[in-house]
Amino acid sequence: MKLLRRKAHFTGYVVYHGEYFSEWHCPNKKCGFHVSEEYICCPYCGQRLRFPDPPDAGMIRISVESEN
């Protein structure tokens, strides 16, 4: 396990049943595993994680409509 905590990389938001969840990735360049805010360290490589506040950015909605 790595002793130093590194900032997890924020990749975006996931919308699930109307709720917004932040999506994070491990900061280790060789790993990049998807992690959630409940994790203390990456389950794949053992890197200790720190989660800063997600950046405030304008969000766009993307929806897929069927042609039926």
VEXLUM-959193 format. One record per residue (C-alpha): x, y, z. Coordinates in pm, whole numbers, padded with zeros to 5 digits, always signed. Layout:
BEGIN
XYZ...
This chain:
BEGIN
+00000+00000+00000+00128+00347-00086+00166+00572+00220+00103+00911+00056-00251+01013-00027-00304+01140-00380-00603+01323-00526-00837+01101-00722-00912+01218-01078-01264+01351-01130-01407+01229-01461-01769+01342-01447-02113+01272-01312-02335+00967-01351-02712+01010-01330-02897+00711-01191-03274+00743-01136-03248+01122-01112-02961+01125-00860-02617+01259-00949-02308+01062-00847-01948+01175-00892-01724+00946-01095-01359+00913-00986-01051+00726-01109-00733+00619-00928-00450+00876-00969-00190+00606-01031-00099+00623-01403-00048+00248-01430-00384+00172-01268-00669+00418-01346-00924+00194-01170-01275+00337-01114-01314+00419-00742-01595+00566-00532-01580+00820-00249-01625+00550+00016-01284+00396-00062-00978+00474+00150-00741+00317-00099-00761+00173-00450-00862-00195-00435-00646-00277-00738-00308-00110-00672-00335-00003-00305-00281+00372-00366-00423+00580-00078-00686+00824-00202-00804+01175-00122-01123+01312-00275-01132+01689-00330-01459+01869-00401-01575+01808-00758-01536+02113-00983-01843+02327-01042-01909+02314-01412-02210+02358-01633-02365+02021-01701-02527+01920-02027-02792+01654-02063-02743+01383-02325-03040+01162-02401-03096+00889-02655-03431+00864-02825-03543+00551-03006-03679+00577-03361-03965+00329-03311
